[in-house]
Each structure stands twice: as C-alpha cells, then as structure tokens.
C-alpha cells in the first residue's frame, strides 16, 4: 500500500513536470486575448483536415494526411483587435514562426473562410501519428515554402 501511494505521488509529479516541459505556441500581437497553447489544448479544439500533395512536373507525391486546428479558429479564439476603418480586419498580417526561426507571413484574407478556398491548418497529427510540435500546412501552396515545422509563435500585426 505504501508503495502504491508513493507511485501515485511520483506519477502526479511526473505529469506536472511533463506539462511544464510541453512545447507551447503563443498567439500574440493585435489580439484581444493573447494565448499560450499546448498540443493538449489544440487537441480539444475543433479539428480540420488537409491532404498535402507535392506536384513536380508530371509527378504527384503525397506528403501525408494532416489533422489539426484551422489557423482561423486560433485567430478567432484570440479575438483580432481591429480598428474602426472599413474592412480593418483585412489589414492584419499573420506571421507564423518555427523553433528554428523560419517564418511565413499570410494576409488575413488568405485565412478568413469568407475569402479563402482552403483552410490553412496548424497540424498536430500526420497520417494519424501525433507530431512532437505543431506544423503549419498550407494546402494550396505548390512549392510547400510556407509550411512551417515546429511552430512556436503566431503573431498578428
């Protein structure tokens, strides 16, 4: 019994330590509610899917099936801080940065479902396997240059 209690205490401390070491993503800048999210937080949000195919000349190569959260859902949760000008929300730029410093920028019109054809997603799984860190995937980009691995921040300007 004594060892069972000690095991439970150790497990509780281990889960707290793991949660503290868990990678986080910040959503900041011109938002009403800055966010700090973990993979666990993202898993609880409504999911979106994207199948990514790389086209080279006459050949198509599947890069996988991704599931995660639409970038728009994250922006909506953070609440964009808009000015009073007509269509002020379309003036925002969204900068997504990875842990290695690589970044990609998007206009809000590319993300807003009222204008965009496909959803840009912050993927947390690839082909059903959980990723170590979220990956931004942009379904219609031909060259995959704006996909960002190991996302650590999303800044709205």
DSSP file (Angstrom, degrees, kcal/mol; ACC not computed):
  #  RESIDUE AA STRUCTURE BP1 BP2  ACC     N-H-->O    O-->H-N    N-H-->O    O-->H-N    TCO  KAPPA ALPHA  PHI   PSI    X-CA   Y-CA   Z-CA
    1    1 A X     >        0   0    0      0, 0.0     4,-2.2     0, 0.0     5,-0.2   0.000 360.0 360.0 360.0 -44.2    0.0    0.0    0.0
    2    2 A X  H  >  +     0   0    0      1,-0.2     4,-2.1     2,-0.2     5,-0.1   0.900 360.0  47.1 -58.7 -42.0    2.8    2.4    0.9
    3    3 A X  H  > S+     0   0    0      1,-0.2     4,-2.3     2,-0.2    -1,-0.2   0.828 108.3  55.5 -71.4 -31.4    4.5    1.8   -2.4
    4    4 A X  H  > S+     0   0    0      2,-0.2     4,-2.0     1,-0.2    -2,-0.2   0.913 109.3  46.7 -65.4 -42.2    1.2    2.3   -4.3
    5    5 A X  H  X S+     0   0    0     -4,-2.2     4,-2.3     2,-0.2    -2,-0.2   0.920 112.6  49.6 -65.6 -44.0    0.8    5.7   -2.7
    6    6 A X  H  X S+     0   0    0     -4,-2.1     4,-2.7     1,-0.2    -2,-0.2   0.886 109.6  52.7 -61.4 -38.6    4.4    6.7   -3.4
    7    7 A X  H  X S+     0   0    0     -4,-2.3     4,-2.5     2,-0.2    -1,-0.2   0.900 109.2  48.6 -63.1 -41.4    3.8    5.5   -7.0
    8    8 A X  H  X S+     0   0    0     -4,-2.0     4,-2.1     2,-0.2    -2,-0.2   0.901 111.9  48.9 -65.8 -40.8    0.7    7.8   -7.3
    9    9 A X  H  X S+     0   0    0     -4,-2.3     4,-2.4     2,-0.2    -2,-0.2   0.933 112.5  48.1 -63.7 -46.0    2.6   10.7   -5.9
   10   10 A X  H  X S+     0   0    0     -4,-2.7     4,-2.5     1,-0.2    -2,-0.2   0.912 111.1  51.0 -61.4 -42.6    5.5   10.2   -8.3
   11   11 A X  H  X S+     0   0    0     -4,-2.5     4,-2.3     2,-0.2    -1,-0.2   0.884 109.4  50.9 -62.3 -39.2    3.1    9.9  -11.2
   12   12 A X  H  X S+     0   0    0     -4,-2.1     4,-1.9     2,-0.2    -1,-0.2   0.928 112.3  45.7 -64.8 -45.0    1.4   13.1  -10.3
   13   13 A X  H  X S+     0   0    0     -4,-2.4     4,-2.5     1,-0.2    -2,-0.2   0.894 112.1  52.3 -64.7 -39.0    4.8   15.0  -10.1
   14   14 A X  H  X S+     0   0    0     -4,-2.5     4,-2.5     1,-0.2    -2,-0.2   0.894 109.2  48.7 -64.5 -40.7    5.9   13.4  -13.4
   15   15 A X  H  X S+     0   0    0     -4,-2.3     4,-2.0     2,-0.2    -1,-0.2   0.877 111.8  49.3 -69.5 -35.6    2.7   14.6  -15.2
   16   16 A X  H  X S+     0   0    0     -4,-1.9     4,-2.0     2,-0.2    -2,-0.2   0.923 112.6  47.9 -65.8 -43.6    3.1   18.1  -13.8
   17   17 A X  H  X S+     0   0    0     -4,-2.5     4,-1.8     1,-0.2    -2,-0.2   0.903 111.4  50.2 -63.5 -41.6    6.7   18.2  -14.9
   18   18 A X  H  X S+     0   0    0     -4,-2.5     4,-0.8     1,-0.2    -1,-0.2   0.895 109.5  51.3 -64.1 -39.4    5.8   16.9  -18.4
   19   19 A X  H  < S+     0   0    0     -4,-2.0     3,-0.3     1,-0.2    -1,-0.2   0.873 109.6  50.0 -65.7 -36.3    3.1   19.5  -18.7
   20   20 A X  H  < S+     0   0    0     -4,-2.0    -1,-0.2     1,-0.2    -2,-0.2   0.837 114.1  44.8 -70.5 -31.3    5.6   22.2  -17.8
   21   21 A X  H  < S+     0   0    0     -4,-1.8    -1,-0.2    -5,-0.1    -2,-0.2   0.527  87.2 117.8 -87.5  -7.0    8.1   20.9  -20.4
   22   22 A X  S  < S-     0   0    0     -4,-0.8    -3,-0.0    -3,-0.3    -4,-0.0  -0.345  76.3-103.8 -63.6 137.5    5.4   20.5  -23.1
   23   23 A X        -     0   0    0    109,-0.3    16,-0.5     1,-0.0     2,-0.3  -0.323  41.3-157.7 -60.8 142.7    6.0   22.7  -26.1
   24   24 A X  E     -A   38   0A   0     14,-0.1     2,-0.4    -3,-0.1    14,-0.2  -0.865  11.9-149.2-122.7 158.7    3.8   25.8  -26.3
   25   25 A X  E     -A   37   0A   0     12,-2.5    12,-3.0    -2,-0.3     2,-0.4  -0.990  14.2-149.8-123.5 132.9    2.6   28.1  -29.0
   26   26 A X  E     -Ab  36 153A   0    126,-2.0   128,-2.9    -2,-0.4     2,-0.5  -0.854   5.8-161.6-104.9 141.6    1.9   31.7  -28.3
   27   27 A X  E     +Ab  35 154A   0      8,-2.5     8,-2.1    -2,-0.4     2,-0.2  -0.981  36.3 144.4-117.0 114.7   -0.7   33.8  -30.2
   28   28 A X  E     + b   0 155A   0    126,-2.4   128,-2.8    -2,-0.5     2,-0.4  -0.750  16.2  65.4-142.4-177.1    0.1   37.4  -29.7
   29   29 A X  E    S+ b   0 156A   0    126,-0.2     2,-2.4    -2,-0.2   128,-0.2  -0.825 103.2  13.2 101.1-134.7    0.2   40.9  -31.2
   30   30 A X  S    S+     0   0    0    126,-2.5    51,-2.5    -2,-0.4     2,-0.3  -0.415  97.8 117.8 -82.4  67.3   -3.0   42.7  -32.2
   31   31 A X  B     -E   80   0B   0     -2,-2.4     3,-0.3    49,-0.3    49,-0.2  -0.934  64.1-138.3-129.6 154.5   -5.4   40.3  -30.4
   32   32 A X  S    S+     0   0    0     47,-3.7     2,-0.4    46,-0.6    47,-0.2   0.804  99.7  31.7 -78.9 -31.3   -7.8   40.9  -27.5
   33   33 A X  S    S-     0   0    0     45,-2.8    -1,-0.3    46,-0.3    -6,-0.0  -0.788  79.8-149.9-131.9  87.8   -6.9   37.6  -25.7
   34   34 A X        -     0   0    0     -2,-0.4     2,-0.3    -3,-0.3    -6,-0.2  -0.269  22.1-149.3 -55.3 144.6   -3.2   36.5  -26.1
   35   35 A X  E     -A   27   0A   0     -8,-2.1    -8,-2.5     2,-0.0     2,-0.4  -0.894  24.0-167.6-122.6 147.7   -3.0   32.7  -26.0
   36   36 A X  E     -A   26   0A   0     -2,-0.3     2,-0.3   -10,-0.2   -10,-0.2  -0.967  27.4-178.5-128.3 116.6   -0.4   30.2  -24.9
   37   37 A X  E     -A   25   0A   0    -12,-3.0   -12,-2.5    -2,-0.4     2,-0.2  -0.875  17.6-157.7-123.4 147.2   -1.4   26.7  -26.1
   38   38 A X  E  >  -A   24   0A   0     -2,-0.3     4,-2.1   -14,-0.2     5,-0.2  -0.623  42.1 -99.2-107.1 173.0    0.0   23.2  -25.8
   39   39 A X  H  > S+     0   0    0    -16,-0.5     4,-2.2     1,-0.2     5,-0.1   0.889 126.2  56.3 -58.4 -38.6   -0.6   20.2  -28.0
   40   40 A X  H  > S+     0   0    0      1,-0.2     4,-1.0     2,-0.2    -1,-0.2   0.910 106.0  49.5 -60.8 -42.9   -3.2   19.1  -25.5
   41   41 A X  H >4 S+     0   0    0      1,-0.2     3,-0.7     2,-0.2     4,-0.4   0.917 110.9  50.1 -60.9 -43.4   -5.1   22.4  -25.8
   42   42 A X  H >< S+     0   0    0     -4,-2.1     3,-1.2     1,-0.2    -2,-0.2   0.856 103.8  59.2 -64.8 -35.4   -5.1   22.1  -29.6
   43   43 A X  H 3< S+     0   0    0     -4,-2.2    -1,-0.2     1,-0.3    -2,-0.2   0.782 101.9  54.8 -63.9 -26.9   -6.4   18.5  -29.4
   44   44 A X  T << S+     0   0    0     -4,-1.0    -1,-0.3    -3,-0.7    -2,-0.2   0.566  94.5  87.5 -83.6  -8.8   -9.5   19.8  -27.5
   45   45 A X  S <  S-     0   0    0     -3,-1.2    -3,-0.0    -4,-0.4    28,-0.0  -0.473  97.8 -78.2 -89.5 161.3  -10.3   22.3  -30.3
   46   46 A X        -     0   0    0     -2,-0.1    24,-0.4     1,-0.1     2,-0.2  -0.323  57.1-128.4 -57.7 137.4  -12.5   21.7  -33.4
   47   47 A X        -     0   0    0     22,-0.1     2,-0.3    -4,-0.1    22,-0.2  -0.542  22.0-167.7 -96.6 157.1  -10.4   19.8  -35.9
   48   48 A X  E     -F   68   0C   0     20,-2.5    20,-2.5    -2,-0.2     2,-0.3  -0.968  11.9-144.5-135.8 150.5   -9.7   20.4  -39.6
   49   49 A X  E     +F   67   0C   0     -2,-0.3     2,-0.3    18,-0.2    18,-0.2  -0.859  14.8 179.2-119.8 151.7   -8.0   18.1  -42.1
   50   50 A X  E     -F   66   0C   0     16,-2.4    16,-3.5    -2,-0.3     2,-0.6  -0.960  16.7-153.5-149.8 133.4   -5.7   18.6  -45.1
   51   51 A X  E     -F   65   0C   0     -2,-0.3     2,-0.5    14,-0.2    14,-0.2  -0.943  21.5-152.1-104.1 123.7   -4.2   16.1  -47.5
   52   52 A X  E     -F   64   0C   0     12,-2.6    11,-3.0    -2,-0.6    12,-0.9  -0.848  15.3-179.3-105.6 127.3   -0.9   17.6  -48.9
   53   53 A X  E     -F   62   0C   0     -2,-0.5     2,-0.5    86,-0.3     9,-0.2  -0.989  16.9-147.5-125.4 130.7    0.3   16.6  -52.3
   54   54 A X  E     -F   61   0C   0      7,-3.4     7,-3.0    -2,-0.4     2,-0.6  -0.868  13.2-153.7 -97.8 125.1    3.6   17.9  -53.8
   55   55 A X  E     +F   60   0C   0     -2,-0.5     2,-0.5    87,-0.5     5,-0.2  -0.888  14.7 178.9-104.2 121.8    3.4   18.2  -57.6
   56   56 A X  E >   -F   59   0C   0      3,-3.2     3,-3.4    -2,-0.6     2,-0.4  -0.971  62.5 -60.0-122.2 113.5    6.7   18.0  -59.5
   57   57 A X  T 3  S-     0   0    0     -2,-0.5    -2,-0.0     1,-0.3     0, 0.0  -0.317 123.1 -15.4  50.1-105.0    6.4   18.3  -63.3
   58   58 A X  T 3  S+     0   0    0     -2,-0.4     2,-0.4    -3,-0.1    -1,-0.3   0.321 122.3  88.1-107.7   6.9    4.2   15.4  -64.1
   59   59 A X  E <   -F   56   0C   0     -3,-3.4    -3,-3.2     2,-0.0     2,-0.5  -0.869  57.1-157.2-113.0 139.2    4.5   13.5  -60.8
   60   60 A X  E     -F   55   0C   0     -2,-0.4     2,-0.5    -5,-0.2    -5,-0.2  -0.957   7.7-168.0-113.3 132.8    2.5   13.9  -57.7
   61   61 A X  E     -F   54   0C   0     -7,-3.0    -7,-3.4    -2,-0.5     2,-0.4  -0.979  19.2-132.2-121.6 124.2    3.9   12.8  -54.3
   62   62 A X  E     -F   53   0C   0     -2,-0.5    -9,-0.2    -9,-0.2     3,-0.1  -0.610  16.7-172.5 -76.0 128.2    1.7   12.5  -51.3
   63   63 A X  E     -     0   0C   0    -11,-3.0   -10,-0.2    -2,-0.4     2,-0.2   0.459  53.7 -90.8 -97.5  -4.1    3.2   14.3  -48.2
   64   64 A X  E     -F   52   0C   0    -12,-0.9   -12,-2.6    62,-0.1     2,-0.5  -0.508  35.7 -72.9 125.5 170.3    0.6   12.9  -45.9
   65   65 A X  E     -F   51   0C   0    -14,-0.2    62,-3.5    -2,-0.2    63,-0.4  -0.932  47.6-163.5-106.7 123.1   -2.8   13.5  -44.3
   66   66 A X  E     -FG  50 126C   0    -16,-3.5   -16,-2.4    -2,-0.5     2,-0.4  -0.829  10.2-170.5-112.1 145.0   -2.7   16.1  -41.6
   67   67 A X  E     +FG  49 125C   0     58,-1.8    57,-3.1    -2,-0.4    58,-2.0  -0.997  32.9 104.0-132.2 139.0   -5.2   16.9  -38.9
   68   68 A X  E     -FG  48 123C   0    -20,-2.5   -20,-2.5    -2,-0.4     2,-0.4  -0.810  66.8 -46.7-173.8-143.9   -5.2   19.9  -36.6
   69   69 A X  E     - G   0 122C   0     53,-2.0    53,-3.4    -2,-0.2   -22,-0.1  -0.940  53.0-111.9-118.7 135.9   -6.8   23.2  -36.0
   70   70 A X  E  >  - G   0 121C   0     -2,-0.4     4,-1.5   -24,-0.4     3,-0.4  -0.403  21.6-128.4 -65.9 143.5   -7.6   25.8  -38.6
   71   71 A X  H  > S+     0   0    0     49,-3.2     4,-2.2     1,-0.2     5,-0.2   0.857 110.5  59.3 -59.5 -34.7   -5.5   28.9  -38.3
   72   72 A X  H  > S+     0   0    0     48,-0.4     4,-2.8    39,-0.2    -1,-0.2   0.893  99.8  55.6 -62.1 -39.9   -8.7   30.9  -38.5
   73   73 A X  H  > S+     0   0    0     -3,-0.4     4,-2.2     1,-0.2    -1,-0.2   0.903 108.4  48.5 -59.2 -41.7  -10.1   29.1  -35.4
   74   74 A X  H  X S+     0   0    0     -4,-1.5     4,-2.1     2,-0.2    -1,-0.2   0.911 112.4  47.6 -65.4 -42.7   -7.0   30.2  -33.4
   75   75 A X  H  X S+     0   0    0     -4,-2.2     4,-1.7     1,-0.2    -2,-0.2   0.902 111.8  50.7 -64.8 -39.6   -7.3   33.8  -34.6
   76   76 A X  H  < S+     0   0    0     -4,-2.8    -2,-0.2     1,-0.2    -1,-0.2   0.900 109.8  50.1 -64.3 -40.9  -11.0   33.8  -33.8
   77   77 A X  H  < S+     0   0    0     -4,-2.2    -1,-0.2     1,-0.2    -2,-0.2   0.881 112.2  47.3 -65.6 -38.1  -10.3   32.4  -30.3
   78   78 A X  H  < S-     0   0    0     -4,-2.1   -45,-2.8    -5,-0.1   -46,-0.6   0.769 109.5-131.7 -74.2 -25.5   -7.6   35.1  -29.7
   79   79 A X     <  -     0   0    0     -4,-1.7   -47,-3.7   -47,-0.2   -46,-0.3   0.893  16.0-113.5  73.6  99.9  -10.0   37.8  -31.0
   80   80 A X  B     -E   31   0B   0    -49,-0.2     2,-1.0    -5,-0.2   -49,-0.3  -0.374  19.2-132.6 -64.8 138.4   -8.5   40.2  -33.5
   81   81 A X        -     0   0    0    -51,-2.5     2,-0.3    -2,-0.1    -1,-0.1  -0.824  35.3-173.6 -93.7 102.5   -8.1   43.8  -32.4
   82   82 A X        -     0   0    0     -2,-1.0     7,-0.1     1,-0.1     2,-0.0  -0.677  18.7-129.1-101.6 151.0   -9.5   45.7  -35.3
   83   83 A X        -     0   0    0     -2,-0.3     5,-0.2     5,-0.1     6,-0.1  -0.167  32.2-103.1 -81.2-175.2   -9.5   49.5  -36.0
   84   84 A X  S    S+     0   0    0      4,-0.1     3,-0.1     3,-0.1    -1,-0.1   0.524  82.8 113.1 -89.7  -7.5  -12.7   51.4  -36.9
   85   85 A X  S >  S-     0   0    0      1,-0.1     3,-1.7     2,-0.1     4,-0.2  -0.207  84.4 -82.9 -66.1 157.3  -11.7   51.7  -40.6
   86   86 A X  T 3  S-     0   0    0      1,-0.3    -1,-0.1     2,-0.1    -2,-0.1  -0.397 115.2  -1.9 -60.0 132.2  -13.8   49.9  -43.3
   87   87 A X  T >  S+     0   0    0      1,-0.1     3,-1.8    -3,-0.1    -1,-0.3   0.825  83.5 161.1  52.7  37.0  -12.6   46.3  -43.5
   88   88 A X  G X   +     0   0    0     -3,-1.7     3,-1.9     1,-0.3     4,-0.2   0.816  64.5  65.5 -57.1 -32.3  -10.0   47.0  -40.9
   89   89 A X  G >  S+     0   0    0      1,-0.3     3,-1.1    -4,-0.2    -1,-0.3   0.757  90.7  64.4 -65.7 -22.5   -9.6   43.3  -40.2
   90   90 A X  G <  S+     0   0    0     -3,-1.8    19,-0.3     1,-0.2    18,-0.3   0.542  88.4  70.9 -77.1  -4.7   -8.3   42.7  -43.7
   91   91 A X  G <  S+     0   0    0     -3,-1.9    -1,-0.2    -4,-0.2    -2,-0.2   0.555  76.5 107.8 -85.9  -7.8   -5.2   44.9  -42.8
   92   92 A X    <   -     0   0    0     -3,-1.1    16,-1.7    -4,-0.2     2,-0.4  -0.389  53.0-158.2 -73.5 147.1   -3.8   42.3  -40.5
   93   93 A X  E     -C  107   0A   0     14,-0.2    64,-3.1    15,-0.1     2,-0.5  -0.975   7.8-149.4-119.1 139.4   -0.7   40.2  -41.3
   94   94 A X  E     -CD 106 156A   0     12,-3.1    12,-2.1    -2,-0.4     2,-0.6  -0.948   8.1-164.8-114.5 121.6   -0.2   36.9  -39.6
   95   95 A X  E     -CD 105 155A   0     60,-2.9    60,-2.8    -2,-0.5     2,-0.5  -0.925   2.4-165.9-109.2 118.7    3.5   35.8  -39.0
   96   96 A X  E     -CD 104 154A   0      8,-2.8     8,-2.1    -2,-0.6     2,-0.4  -0.914  10.1-168.5-107.6 124.9    3.9   32.1  -38.1
   97   97 A X  E     -CD 103 153A   0     56,-2.7    55,-2.9    -2,-0.5    56,-1.7  -0.919   9.0-147.5-121.7 139.5    7.4   31.2  -36.8
   98   98 A X  E >   - D   0 151A   0      4,-3.1     3,-1.9    -2,-0.4    53,-0.2  -0.460  36.5 -99.1 -95.0 171.3    9.0   27.8  -36.1
   99   99 A X  T 3  S+     0   0    0     51,-1.9    51,-0.1    50,-0.4    52,-0.1   0.723 122.8  56.1 -64.5 -21.8   11.5   26.9  -33.4
  100  100 A X  T 3  S-     0   0    0     49,-0.3    -1,-0.3     2,-0.1     3,-0.1   0.393 121.9-104.4 -90.4   3.7   14.4   27.3  -35.9
  101  101 A X  S <  S+     0   0    0     -3,-1.9    -2,-0.1     1,-0.3     2,-0.1   0.282  74.8 141.3  92.3 -10.5   13.4   30.9  -36.7
  102  102 A X        -     0   0    0     47,-0.1    -4,-3.1    -5,-0.1    -1,-0.3  -0.435  29.7-177.2 -64.3 137.9   11.9   30.0  -40.1
  103  103 A X  E     -C   97   0A   0     -6,-0.2     2,-0.3    -2,-0.1    -6,-0.2  -0.967  21.3-161.9-140.6 154.4    8.7   32.1  -40.6
  104  104 A X  E     -C   96   0A   0     -8,-2.1    -8,-2.8    -2,-0.3     2,-0.3  -0.995  13.8-145.9-135.4 142.1    5.9   32.5  -43.1
  105  105 A X  E     -C   95   0A   0     -2,-0.3     2,-0.3   -10,-0.2   -10,-0.2  -0.838  14.2-175.5-112.0 146.9    3.5   35.5  -43.5
  106  106 A X  E     -C   94   0A   0    -12,-2.1   -12,-3.1    -2,-0.3     2,-0.2  -0.987  23.9-126.4-137.0 144.6   -0.1   35.5  -44.5
  107  107 A X  E >>  -C   93   0A   0     -2,-0.3     3,-1.2   -14,-0.2     4,-0.6  -0.596  32.1-115.9 -81.6 155.7   -2.6   38.2  -45.2
  108  108 A X  H >> S+     0   0    0    -16,-1.7     4,-2.7   -18,-0.3     3,-1.4   0.854 113.9  64.7 -63.0 -31.9   -5.8   37.8  -43.2
  109  109 A X  H 34 S+     0   0    0    -19,-0.3    -1,-0.3     1,-0.3     6,-0.1   0.780  96.8  56.9 -61.3 -26.2   -7.8   37.3  -46.5
  110  110 A X  H <4 S+     0   0    0     -3,-1.2    -1,-0.3     1,-0.1    -2,-0.2   0.688 116.1  36.0 -74.6 -18.3   -5.8   34.1  -47.1
  111  111 A X  H << S+     0   0    0     -3,-1.4   -39,-0.2    -4,-0.6    -2,-0.2   0.777  91.5  95.7-104.9 -36.0   -7.0   32.7  -43.8
  112  112 A X    >X  -     0   0    0     -4,-2.7     4,-3.2     1,-0.2     3,-2.0  -0.412  69.2-140.5 -64.1 124.0  -10.6   34.0  -43.4
  113  113 A X  T 34 S+     0   0    0      1,-0.3    -1,-0.2     2,-0.2    -4,-0.0   0.690  99.5  68.6 -61.2 -17.7  -13.1   31.4  -44.6
  114  114 A X  T 34 S+     0   0    0      1,-0.1    -1,-0.3     0, 0.0    -5,-0.1   0.774 120.4  16.5 -69.3 -23.3  -15.2   34.2  -46.2
  115  115 A X  T <4 S+     0   0    0     -3,-2.0    -2,-0.2    -6,-0.1     2,-0.2   0.716 110.3  81.4-116.7 -36.5  -12.3   34.7  -48.7
  116  116 A X     <  -     0   0    0     -4,-3.2    -6,-0.1     1,-0.1     3,-0.1  -0.519  56.6-155.7 -83.5 141.4  -10.1   31.6  -48.6
  117  117 A X  S    S+     0   0    0     -2,-0.2     2,-0.3     1,-0.1    -1,-0.1   0.902  80.7  32.6 -78.4 -44.0  -11.0   28.5  -50.5
  118  118 A X  S    S-     0   0    0     -8,-0.1     2,-0.4   -68,-0.0    -1,-0.1  -0.844  85.4-113.2-117.2 152.6   -9.0   26.1  -48.3
  119  119 A X        -     0   0    0     -2,-0.3    20,-0.5   -70,-0.2     2,-0.5  -0.682  18.1-140.4 -85.7 130.9   -8.2   26.2  -44.6
  120  120 A X        -     0   0    0     -2,-0.4   -49,-3.2    -9,-0.2   -48,-0.4  -0.780  33.0-159.3 -81.3 130.5   -4.6   26.7  -43.5
  121  121 A X  E     -GH  70 137C   0     16,-2.0    16,-2.7    -2,-0.5     2,-1.0  -0.879  29.8-137.3-123.4 151.0   -4.1   24.4  -40.5
  122  122 A X  E     -GH  69 136C   0    -53,-3.4   -53,-2.0    -2,-0.4    14,-0.3  -0.871  40.7-148.3 -96.1  98.5   -1.9   24.0  -37.6
  123  123 A X  E     +GH  68 135C   0     12,-3.2    12,-2.0    -2,-1.0   -55,-0.3  -0.430  31.0 174.2 -77.7 141.0   -1.5   20.3  -37.8
  124  124 A X  E    S+     0   0C   0    -57,-3.1     7,-3.0     1,-0.2     2,-0.3   0.478  71.1  41.6-118.6 -11.8   -1.0   18.1  -34.7
  125  125 A X  E     -GH  67 130C   0    -58,-2.0   -58,-1.8     5,-0.3     2,-0.4  -0.984  59.0-162.7-133.3 150.1   -1.1   14.7  -36.4
  126  126 A X  E >  S-GH  66 129C   0      3,-2.4     3,-2.2    -2,-0.3   -60,-0.2  -0.992  83.7 -15.2-129.0 123.1    0.4   13.4  -39.7
  127  127 A X  T 3  S-     0   0    0    -62,-3.5   -61,-0.1    -2,-0.4     3,-0.1   0.852 130.6 -53.4  50.7  38.3   -1.1   10.1  -41.0
  128  128 A X  T 3  S+     0   0    0    -63,-0.4     2,-0.4     1,-0.2    -1,-0.3   0.283 113.4 116.5  86.5 -10.0   -2.7    9.5  -37.6
  129  129 A X  E <  S-H  126   0C   0     -3,-2.2    -3,-2.4     1,-0.0    -1,-0.2  -0.779  70.2-115.0 -96.8 135.4    0.5    9.9  -35.6
  130  130 A X  E     -H  125   0C   0     -2,-0.4    -5,-0.3    -5,-0.2     2,-0.2  -0.462  29.9-132.6 -67.3 131.7    0.9   12.7  -33.1
  131  131 A X  E     -     0   0C   0     -7,-3.0     3,-0.1    -2,-0.2    -1,-0.1  -0.492  10.3-128.0 -80.4 154.7    3.6   15.2  -34.0
  132  132 A X  E    S+     0   0C   0      1,-0.2     2,-0.3    -2,-0.2  -109,-0.3   0.881  95.8   9.3 -68.1 -38.3    6.1   16.4  -31.4
  133  133 A X  E    S-     0   0C   0    -95,-0.0    17,-0.4   -94,-0.0    -1,-0.2  -0.966  96.6 -89.4-138.4 152.4    5.3   20.0  -32.3
  134  134 A X  E     -     0   0C   0     17,-0.4    17,-2.6    -2,-0.3     2,-0.4  -0.249  36.7-153.1 -62.2 151.4    2.6   21.5  -34.4
  135  135 A X  E     -H  123   0C   0    -12,-2.0   -12,-3.2    15,-0.2     2,-0.5  -0.996  10.8-134.1-129.1 128.4    3.3   22.1  -38.1
  136  136 A X  E     -HI 122 148C   0     12,-2.8    12,-1.2    -2,-0.4     2,-0.4  -0.717  25.2-170.2 -82.2 126.4    1.6   24.7  -40.2
  137  137 A X  E     -H  121   0C   0    -16,-2.7   -16,-2.0    -2,-0.5     2,-0.6  -0.973  13.7-160.9-121.9 135.8    0.4   23.3  -43.5
  138  138 A X    >   -     0   0    0     -2,-0.4     3,-1.5   -18,-0.2     6,-0.2  -0.908   9.4-157.5-116.2  99.8   -0.9   25.4  -46.4
  139  139 A X  T 3  S+     0   0    0     -2,-0.6   -86,-0.3   -20,-0.5    -1,-0.1   0.786  84.8  42.3 -53.9 -38.7   -3.0   23.1  -48.7
  140  140 A X  T 3  S+     0   0    0    -88,-0.1     2,-0.4   -22,-0.1    -1,-0.3   0.464  80.3 114.2 -94.9   1.3   -2.8   25.1  -52.0
  141  141 A X    <   -     0   0    0     -3,-1.5    -3,-0.1     1,-0.2     3,-0.1  -0.585  52.0-158.3 -71.4 125.0    0.9   26.1  -51.9
  142  142 A X  S    S+     0   0    0     -2,-0.4   -87,-0.5     1,-0.2    -1,-0.2   0.880  88.2  37.5 -72.2 -38.7    2.6   24.4  -54.8
  143  143 A X  S    S-     0   0    0    -89,-0.1    -1,-0.2   -87,-0.0    -2,-0.1   0.512  96.5-130.7 -95.6  -5.2    6.2   24.6  -53.5
  144  144 A X    >   +     0   0    0     -6,-0.2     3,-1.0     1,-0.1    -2,-0.1   0.676  63.6 136.2  65.0  18.9    5.4   24.0  -49.8
  145  145 A X  T 3   +     0   0    0      1,-0.2    -1,-0.1     3,-0.0    -3,-0.0   0.733  66.6  50.3 -70.9 -22.8    7.6   27.0  -49.0
  146  146 A X  T 3  S+     0   0    0     -8,-0.1     2,-0.3   -42,-0.1    -1,-0.2   0.384  79.2 112.2-100.9   5.3    5.2   28.4  -46.4
  147  147 A X    <   -     0   0    0     -3,-1.0     2,-0.5    -9,-0.1   -10,-0.2  -0.625  56.4-155.4 -70.0 134.7    4.7   25.2  -44.4
  148  148 A X  B     -I  136   0C   0    -12,-1.2   -12,-2.8    -2,-0.3     3,-0.4  -0.965   1.1-150.7-120.9 120.7    6.4   25.9  -41.0
  149  149 A X  S    S+     0   0    0     -2,-0.5   -50,-0.4   -14,-0.2   -49,-0.3  -0.555  75.1  12.6 -84.5 152.1    7.7   23.0  -38.9
  150  150 A X  S    S-     0   0    0    -17,-0.4   -51,-1.9    -2,-0.2    -1,-0.2   0.912  84.0-151.5  51.6  56.5    7.8   23.1  -35.1
  151  151 A X  E     + D   0  98A   0    -17,-2.6   -17,-0.4    -3,-0.4   -53,-0.3  -0.346  29.2 165.1 -64.1 132.0    5.6   26.2  -34.7
  152  152 A X  E     +     0   0A   0    -55,-2.9  -126,-2.0     1,-0.3     2,-0.3   0.603  60.1  23.0-119.0 -24.4    6.3   28.2  -31.6
  153  153 A X  E     -bD  26  97A   0    -56,-1.7   -56,-2.7  -128,-0.2     2,-0.4  -1.000  44.6-165.6-150.2 150.5    4.5   31.5  -32.3
  154  154 A X  E     -bD  27  96A   0   -128,-2.9  -126,-2.4    -2,-0.3     2,-0.5  -0.982  20.7-170.5-129.6 116.2    1.8   33.2  -34.2
  155  155 A X  E     -bD  28  95A   0    -60,-2.8   -60,-2.9    -2,-0.4     2,-0.6  -0.938  10.7-152.5-116.9 128.5    2.0   37.0  -34.3
  156  156 A X  E      bD  29  94A   0   -128,-2.8  -126,-2.5    -2,-0.5   -62,-0.2  -0.863 360.0 360.0-100.2 124.8   -0.8   39.2  -35.6
  157  157 A X              0   0    0    -64,-3.1   -63,-0.1    -2,-0.6    -1,-0.1   0.362 360.0 360.0-114.3 360.0    0.4   42.6  -36.9
